[in-house]
Amino acid sequence: MRRWGGFTFIELLLALFITALIATSAYSALSGFLQAREVHQQKAAELARLQRFFSVLSRDIRQAAPI
């Protein structure tokens, strides 16, 4: 009897399972990265607003104070 070359059904299922695990973990990591980036951007925008506020406040105080 001649045996054909190739993969068995179990080997294919195992390869599919491993691929699914890798894809799931990659998606999870990417999702976490995107959420962290969004939080970072929000905090950076908030810091920029605060810096602008204190810059204007400092300028106003300097103009109002007698020298």
Steps between C-alpha positions, in 0.01 A plus 500: 500500500632840403478783751426847363707789629331775693359590835251310709175653615630524857811686385288747305271558799800553726653750258167683476469509879853639542435762232177602675683535833769718345241716322298541820801603704616740226154659485494535878842663505410737216173594667681577826758705316233705321315568826822607672582730209158662520536561876847643442369738233221618731744565784738682264216724381399571860860587590522734199183679612637538854832633372318751281285609796798553730690681227212745451454535876870569549497762223192669647655511847823650362303769317286582804783513753683831536870486436 
